[in-house]
Amino acid sequence: MKYKIDVMRIRDNSIVLNGWVIGKTPEEEVQFQVLDEQDTPVEFKYVPVRRDDVSQIYFKKTVEKDLGFDIRIPYVRDSKKDRTLVIQCENKSVAVKLNADIIEKQNSSSHKKSAKLKSMMNKQTLQSAMDFLMENGLKAFVIKSRHKLQGIDSDYDYPEWVSLTKTTEEELAQQRETVFDYMPKLSVVIPAYKTPERFLSAMLDSLLAQTYTNWEVCVADGSPRGEGVERVLKRYAMKDERFRYVILGENKGISGNTNAAIEMATGDFIVLADHDDTLAPDALFECVKAINQDPEIDVVYTDEDKLDIDGGELFEPHFKPDFNPDLLTSVNYICHLFVVNHELLLEVGLFKEEFDGAQDYDFILRCTEKARKICHIPKALYHWRCHQDSTASNPESKLYAFEAGARAVKAHYDRLGIPVKSVEKGIDYGIYHTTFEITGDPLVSVIIPNKDHSADLDLCMRSLIEKSTYKNLEFIVVENNSADPATFAYYEKIQKEFEFVHVVTWEREFNYSAINNFGVTFAKGEYLLFLNNDTELINPESMEEMLGYCQREDVGITGVRLLYSDDTIQHAGVVVGFGGIAGHTFIGLHKAESSYFNQAMCARNYSAVTAACMMSKRSLFDQVGGFSEDLAVAFNDIDYCMKIRSLNKLVVYVPYALFYHYESKSRGLEDTPEKVERFNREIKKFSEKWPDILRDGDPYYNPNLTLRKSNFALRDLKKEKIGEPYQLEV
């Protein structure tokens, strides 16, 4: 017999237990009993719960039997009396003692850390670790193990973080008294289908608790006869006239049921919600507050987290960036809470049944295409209930949803007139990898500054010449004060071997910006690829990956995923504000490790990417005057990205464009007083040029996430307040 109690807490004068029990086979019967201090049986409620995750781990298949449990035992918190849960299976039994002190200890931060460490030592985790070791090698295994151990000790426990950051009762009271200049009516539309009554009641109760009150609820129940929720809906409608509902009498599908709810709506804005989730009490207030700040806002979305099956604990927060169109076509990161202007909804149309399973993804794409302005509220105001029938916890339970999602992304690009070759499964289900059609065969000019290190330069160029599937390239090597005679011999040789390699000579002091600007004056290409001489192409299709995005009218720059020689990440995009000015994301993470919501493997927009490998349109380079030469060494690439973005062009990180970056072979460290002084001067110049983003925060990064690490961890509230800039000492 194996068992685990995942959740143990006291709620509403009941001890609530969620977990699972299995025997050697799925057919083994399990029995539960609860005893008091005199070993007298105590009545309790038991609900079986489907646990596909457990059956997959232990039986390597999905079994029909419910292996999980939800147990509720009557208990008065202050009674100090013990209860004992007895679990019997395979002629064995185990007794689990329960009281307030034990449950408090179980939920302490230190115990959870200990439990995480212990779980890393169980048979199944060790087997998973061995599989990772065999697939990725010892070095990757050591790196991943170190990150796991560091994460246990260093990152906030989310429930503790929530308790420190949630809206206070005093603030909620103030919200209830607030009168906005514009008090729009919000229509919360909810499709219901065979909804457990307690889950639906929890959602409706969370709406009753809203501090903003000009709303209506429109529920369309498509449940089969005898399995509907009319009894619950009638009770709420009798209590409050803002609750309205229709009994459809049949299941019209996800889209049909949602459309029926939308057609009831009379509000100025439509709010999408699922039948078994909940909203934070200030969710609607924050949305209306945002709408009042700008009358052109047509779409509002918020951050979200997950709610365990019994609604007692929040976990896995998703803190999102401001509107990020390329991330949205990689994954439906917007999801919940989503609010749309009713007039815009009528313009783009209702939900489409051909996208059932990803109907909200298709709808969000259509709305964001047409919206005048899109507002993101960086607060977790929506709680997504996580159970085994939900894609929140079991993506393989709805594979059809991901196929529908791929069609939704393709339809989005078709509407925009952007030619797409394919939309395929990315690193996981629900994450999409779009490959664009390349228009024509444009020349790409590769600009490479070089000082000696001819072997590195040769490896860099030959990796592109020999491996790349895109061939229309020219190379401009900018010779920069080399001293080794072998370097010049190499230049002669390589130019004789390849007529598309040109060496030009920079004769002044080192200035990265000036050297690259000089190199561009010799370039004939429509597109420029700025490339360090200590890089090496890994994915042969990297050029097409970059060029596909860069050809789009709305894109000005594309960047790539760069790996160190040990296959850990050196660059996966840049966040302005990291470490005070700017820094790379996910540094040191192994290429096989999971990143924050898999974003290291999602095409997405950033404020900047590194010029160690950066593609840009030549026309835009000329328009902004190239790199700023007053930034000779540091932050010139970030500054260039900021200038391109000021033209309302996007910077796109493209993870499937993959290179090694051996880094810092060409130039020394900032290890002299003169170099340190120059570095500090450039920090000052950058911060004076772009004060707004440093003060207000990077729009492509969430203010709840730390600026002190590159792994998208929660802010350490003892060191940095939410939204507070990093205090840089120069």
N, C-alpha and C positions, 0 to 999 in steps of 0.2 A: 504494500500500500504506500502511495505517495500522496501528500497533500500540501497545500499552501494557503494561508490566509493572507490575501493581498491587502484587504482593507479591514480595519478593526476600529470602530469608533462608537461613541454614545451620541445618539440623535433622537430628540423628541421622546425622552424617557424609554428608549430602546437601545440595546446593544445591537449594532449593525455589523454583520460579518459578510464579506465577499471573498470567495476563493474557489478552490477546486480540489477534488479528490479522485484518484484513479487506482485501479488494481492492475494486475499483470495484463489483463485484457480489458477492452472497453465494456464488456458485458458484465463485469463484476458489479454486484449490487452494493450500494453504499447506504448506510443508515445513520441517522443523527438522533441524538438525545441530549436534552439539557437538564442538568440537575442543580438543586440549590445546595446550601451548606450541609443539610441533613441527608443529602443524596436522594431527595424526593424529586420526581420528575416535574419539570416546569413547562407550561405550554409555550410554544413559540411558533413563528411563521417561517415556512421554508418554501422558497421558489427556486426551481432548477434553472440554471443559466447555461446557454450554449457557450462552449469555449473551444472554438476551432483552433486557437493558438496552441492550447494544451494538447489537443489530439494530434496536431501536426508535429509537435516536438516529440511526443512520446510514442505515437503510433504511426507516424509518417503518413497519415491520411486524415481526411475529415470523416468523423464518425457521426452517426445520427443521434447518439445518446448525449444528453446534457451532462457534461462533466463538472460544471460549475455550480455554485450555490449562492443564494442571497438569503441569509438567515437574520431574523429580527427577534430579539429576546427582550421581553418586558423588564425594565430596570430603572430604578430611581438613582440618579447620579450620586446623591448625598447619602445613600443608604449604607455604603461601604460593605455591602454584602457580596459574597462571591457567587459566581455562577460557573458551571463547568460544562463545556461542550464536549460530548463524547462522539467520536467518529468511528464507525465500525465498517470494515471492509476486509475481505479475504480471511475471515476468522481472526482478524486482529482488531485491536481497538487502541485509540489514543485519546487521552483526556487533555483538554486545553482549558486552563484556569482563566477566568475572566473577572476583572473588577476595575474600578475607576483608575487605580494607581497603575495597574498593568497596561491598560489601554493608553493612558497618558504617556507612559514610557515608550510604548510601541510607536507612538506618533511623534516622538521627539526627534529633532534633527540628528542627534548623535546616533540614535538607534537606526534611523533610516540609512545613514552612511554605513553603519556596520552591516545592515541587511544587504545593501548594494554590494559591499565587499564579499559577503558570504555567498551571494548569488553568483558571483564571478567564479566561485570554486565548485559549483555543482556540476554534475556529469554532463548535462546538456550544454551548459555554457562552455565547458572545457572542450566538448566535441566541436562546437561551433568555432572555438579558437583554433583547434587543430586543423579544421577545414580551411580557415583563413591562412594559417601558417603554410599549409601545403600549396595553396593557390597563389600566395603572394610573397612567400619567402620569410626568412628569419628576421631580416632588418625591418620589414613592414610590420611583422608581428610584435617586435619589441617596441616600435614607435606607437602602435595602436594601444598596446598594454599600458605604456607610460601615460598616454593621454587619458585612458579610462581611470587610472588611479588618481591622476591629478584632478580630474573632473569630480570625483567623489569628494575630495577634500576642499576644493576651491570654490565651486559654484554654489550659489544660493539654492536652498530648498524652496521651491516655488510657493507652496502654501504660506511659508514664513514671509516670503517677499510680498505676497498679496496682503498679508495682515499689516505690513508696514506701509503699503502704498494705496490701499483702497480708500474710496471716498468716505469721509467721516459722516456720522449722523448729523452733525451740525451743518456740514456742507450740503447734505441732502435736504435738510430743512430749509436752507437758504434757496436752494433750487426750486422748491415747491412754491416759494413766494415770488419767484422771478417772473416778470412780465416782459417778453421780448417785443420789439417794434413789429415784428412779423411773427404771427402765431399760426403757422400752417397746420392743417389737419393731416395727421399721419395715418395711413391705412396699413395695418399690419396684416398681411395675407398669409394664411396657414393652410396648406393642404393636409388633410388628415386621412389616415388609412390604417385601420386595425390598431390604433394607437392605444398602448396601455393607459388606463385612466389616470393613474398617478403621474405619469409623465406629462400628459396633456394638462392636467391640473397644475403641475409645476410651472409649465410655460405660461398658462393664463394667469396664475398668481404673480409671476414675475412682471407681467404687464400691468396688473392692478397696482403693483408697488412702484410704478414709474413716477418720477418726480415731475415730468411733463405730462399734462393731462388731456391735451387736445388730440385724441387718437380714437380710432375705432379698430376693432378686430374682426376680420372677415375669414371665417373658417368654412372650407368646403370638404365635407366628409364623403369620401368615395369608398368607404368600407362595405364589404358584403353584408347582406341582411343578417341581423343578429350579432354582428361583430362591430357595430358602429359605436360612436361616442356621443350620441344625441343626448343621453341622460346627463352627461357632464356639461355639454354645451347649453342645454336648456337651463341648467342650474345657474350658470354664469350669466346667461342672457336675462334671466329673471332678476338677478341681483344688480346688473348694470347694463343699461341700454346700449352702451358702446360695444357690447359683444353681439355680433350677428353671425348667423351660420346658415348653411344650406345643406340638406341631406340629398346627395346625388342619386342614391339608390343603386349605383353601379360604380365600378372602378374605371375611370376614364384615363388611367395612366398618370404618371407623375405630372406631365405637362398639362393634361386635360383637367386634373384636379386643381392644379395651381391656377390655371386660367379661370376656372369657375370662381375661385376665391378673388382673383383680381377683378373680375367683372362685377363683383358686389361692391367694390371700393368706390368711395366718394371723396377721398382725401386729395390733398395737393401733392403729396409724396406717397409712394408705395414702399413699404418695408417688407422685405422677404424674411420669413422665419420658418423653421422646421417645427413639426408638431411635438417633438420630444426634447427640445433644447430649452435654454432659459436666457433671459437678458439681465444684465446688471441694472440696478434701479435707476441709474442716471443715463442709460443708453439713449433713450429718445431725447432727453434734455440736451445731451452733448451734440446730437445730430442737428437739432433745431438751432442751437447756439452757433454751430458752424455755418448753417444755411443763412443765418442773419448777418454773418460777416461779409458775404458776397452774394448779391442777387443772381449772379450767373452760375452759381453752383447747381449742377443738375444731378450729380451723383455723389453720394457719401458712402464711405466704407470705414470699418473700424478694425482694430486688432481683435483677436479671439483667443480663447483657450479651450481646454477640454474638461468635461465634467464626468466624474466616474458614474458608474451605473446607478448608484443610489442617490446621487446628487450631493454627496457630502464633501467631496474634495475636488479642487481644481488642479490641473496639471498640464504640462506641455503647452505653454503659451506660444502663440505665433505672433510675434511682433514684426510688423510688415513695413516696407518702405512706402513713401508717397508713390503716387501713380507711376507704375513701372511697366510700360507696354510690352517690352520684350520678356520680362519675367512672366507677365500674364499669358503670353503665348507659349511659354514653357510649362506653366502649371497654373491652375486656377488659385492663385494665392489670395485673391480678394475674398472669395467665398462668403463669409459672414462677418459682420452684419452688413447688408447691402440695402441702400436707400436710393430711390430714383424718382425724379420729377415725373408726375403722372402724365403730363403732356409729352415728355420725351418717350415714355413707355408707349403711348398711343402711336407715336411716330415710328418707332422701331418694331412694334408688333409684340404680340404675346409670346408665350413659350411655344416651342415647336416640338411636336411629338417625335419627329424623326431623330431628335437628339436626346430622347429620354435616357436618363442615366447621367447625362452631362448637360441637361436642359438649362441649368442655371449658368453653366460655363458659357454656352452659346448666347444666352440672354445678356450676361455681363459683357461679353465681347461686343455685342451689338449696341448696347447702351453706351459703353465707353468710346466707341467709334464716333458717336454723334453728340456726346455731351459737350457743352460749352466749357465747363470746368468740373474737375473731379477733386473732391476733398477727402483726405485720409485723416482719421482721428486716431492718434497713437495711444489708444487705451483699449484694454481687453474688455470690451463691453458685451461680448456674446460668448456664451458658454455652450459648447457643442458636446452633447451627451455621447459618450463613447460606449457602444455595446457591439456585440458580435455581428449584428446585421448591418452595422454602419461602416461605411468606407473610412470613417475616422479611426477605426481600430483594426479593420480586417479588409484591406484593399482587394484581396483576391475573391471576396464574396460578391463583388460587382465588376467583373472584368468587362462586361458589356459597356459599363460606364466609361471606361478608358478608351474603348474603340470609338464611342460616340464623341468623346472629347477630341480625338484626333481629327474627326470630320468637322467638328466645330472650329478648330484652329484653321483648317484648310479653307473652310467657308469664309472665315474672317479675312484671310489674305486675298481670296477671290473677290470679295466686296471692295477691298482696297486697291485692286488691280495690281497686286504684287505677285509675280510668277513664282510658284513654289514647285519644286521637284517632288518632295515627299514630306510627310509629317509622320514620324515613327516613334516608337517607345524609346524613352530616354533611359536614365539610370534605373528607373522604377516605374511601376504602373502609375499613370496619372501625371507623369512628367514627359514632355514631348521634345523631340529633337527635329527641328525644321531645317530642311535643306532647300536653299533657294536656287532657282534657275539663274545662271550667269548670262547676262545680256551682252552679246558680242564676245570679243576676245581682247579686252583692254590690256594695254601694257602696264605692268606694275614695276615701278622703279624702287629698288631696294637700296637704301642709304645706310652704309656701314662705316662709322668712324673706326680708325685702326691706328694703334701705336705698337709696333713690333708684334709679338705673339702671332706670327704668321701661321703656325700650326693650328691655332684656334680659329683663325680667320678661314683657313682652308676647309676645316671641318664644317664650319658654319655655312659657307657658300656651297660646298659640294653636297651637303645634306639637302639643300633646296634644289640644286641643279639635278641631282641624281634621284632623289626620293619624291620630290613634289610632283603631283599629277597635273598641276597647272604650270605651263611652260613659258608663257609670254612674259618673261622677266628680263630686266636689265639690272646690273649691279654697279652702284657708284661707291667705290671705296675711297673714303676721305683719309688720306695719309696725314698723320698728325704727329710730327716730330719724332719719328722712329730713329733709333740709333744703331740698330743691328744691321750690318750689311746684308745678312741673309733675308731680311724683310724685303729689301729692294730687288734682290734676285728673284724672290717669290713673285713680286708684282709683275716683273717682266714675263715670267713663265706663265702665270695665270691669264694674263691679257692675250698672250699668243695662243693659249689653249682655247679660250672662250672669247669670241669677239664681242659678246654682250657684257663683259666685265671691263669697267673703266676705272682707272686710278687717278684721282685728282689730289693736289697737294695743298694742304693748309699750312701756312708758314708762320702763323702767330701763336701766342700762348694758348693753353688749353681753355676752351670755352665751349661746352657741349652744345649750347644753343647756336652759337655762331658757326660751329663746325657743321652741324646739320643743315643750317640755312644755306651755307656755302655749297654743300653737297647737292641740295635741291636745285640750285641754279644750273646744274649740268643734267638734270633729270628730264627725260622726254615723256615719262609715263603720266597717264591720267590719274593714277593712284600711286601714293607713296607708302612704302613700308620702311619705317625706321626700325633698325635692327642692331642689337649689340653684337660684337664680334665673338662673344663667348656664349653663343646660343647654338642649338642644333635642332633641326626639325624632327619631330617624332611621328605625327600623323601626316601621311602623304597628302591628304586632302585639306590640310590646314589653310592653304591659300584660298581655295574655293569657299571654305567656311567663313573666312574673314571678308572676302570680296562679296559674297552673297548678301551679307548685311550692309557692307559699306556702299553698295550700289543703290540702296534704297534712298529716296529723296530726303527722308526724315533723319537719316543717320550721317554723322560727320566723321566718326572715329570708331574703329574696332580694335579690341585688345584680346589677348590670348591667355590660356592657362600655361603658366611656366612652372616647371619642376626643377628642383635641385637634382644633383646626380644620384641621390639616394631615393628618388621618386617621391619626395615630400614636396608640398606646394611652396613655391617661392612667390607666386603672384596669381590671384584669382579675382582681380579687380582692386580698386582703391577707394577707401572711404576718407573723405576730407574731414579732418578732426581727430583721426586716430593719432595718439601720441602728441597731440597739440597742433600739428599741421596736416599731415596726411600719412597713410600707411596702407600696406597691402592686407587683403583679407585672407584668412585661413592659412597663415604662414605655418609651416611645419607639419601640417596635417598630411598623412600619407594619401596618395592618390586613390587608394582603395577604401579609405575610411569615409564614414558618413559625415557630412557637414550639416550646418544648421538648415533644416528643411531641404537638404540636398542642393543648396544654392551654389556650391562650388561646381556643380555639374548642370546648372541651368543657365542658358543664355539669359542675360538680364542687363538692365541699364545701371551704370554707376556714374558718379560724377567725374571719374577719371580712371585711366588705365596707365600702365607704365610704358614708356617709349623704348624699353628694352626690346619690345616687339609690338609695334603699333602701326596700324594702317589708317591712312587719312586721304580724303579727296584732295587732289592738287589745287583745285579751284578754291576750296575753303582755306587751305594753307596760305595761299596768296592773299585771300581776302582779309585774314587776321594778321598778316605780316609775319607768319612763321613763328618760331620760338622766340621768346623774349630774351634778348642777349644780356640784359642786366641780371638775369638768373643764370650764371655761368655754369654752375655745377648741380645745385639742388632744386627740386620742385619745378624745373622748367617744363617737364612733361605734364605735370598736374596743371600748371598755369596755362599751357597750350589747350588742354582739354576744357578748362574753364572758359577760355576765349571762344572755342568752337561752340560750347553750350550756350554762350551768350547770343549766338546766332539762331537759337532755338533748334539746334541739331542735337541728336542723341549720341551718347557714347555707349557702345555695346561691348560687354564682355562675352566672348565666344569660347565656351569650355572645350569644344571639340577641335579647336585650333590649338594644337599642343606642341610645345617645344621644351627642350632642356635649356636651363639658364645656369651656366657654371659660375657666373657673377664675380665681379670685382677682380678679375685677373688683369684687366687693362689699366686700372687706375688705382692709386693707393688710397688708404683710408684717410679720414680727416684727423690726422695724428700729429699735426704741428700747430703751434699757436696761430700761425697765419691762416692755415686752412680752417681751423675752428672759428676764427674771427670772420672769415668769408662766409662760412656756413650760417653763422648767426645773422650776418647782414642779409642773407638771402631769405632766411626765415622772416625777418622783419619786413622785407620788401613784399614777400608773398602775402603776409597777414595784412599789410596796408592795401594791397590791390584787391583782396577778396575778403573783406572783414565780415560781410553779411553771413556767408556760409559758415565761417568759423564761430560766429556769435550764435546764429540761429540753428545750426546743425545741418548736416548733409541730408538733403531730401531723400536720398536713396538708402538711408540707414535710419533705424528707429531710435528715438531718444531714450527709450527704456534699456537699450543695450549699451554695454560698456565701451568706452573709448580707450581702455587700458590694455585690452587684449584683442586679438584678431579673430576670435572664434565665435563672435556674436553671443557671448554670455550676458546674463543679466547684469545690470550695473551693481557694483558694490556700494550700497547706500551709505556706508560709513566713509567712503572716500569721494563719491561723486553723486550729486543729486540728479534726478531725472531731468534730462535736457540741458544740464549745465555743461559748458565747454570745458575741455581739458585745460587745466591751468599749467601753461608751459613756462618754465623758467629758462630764459636765454642767458 
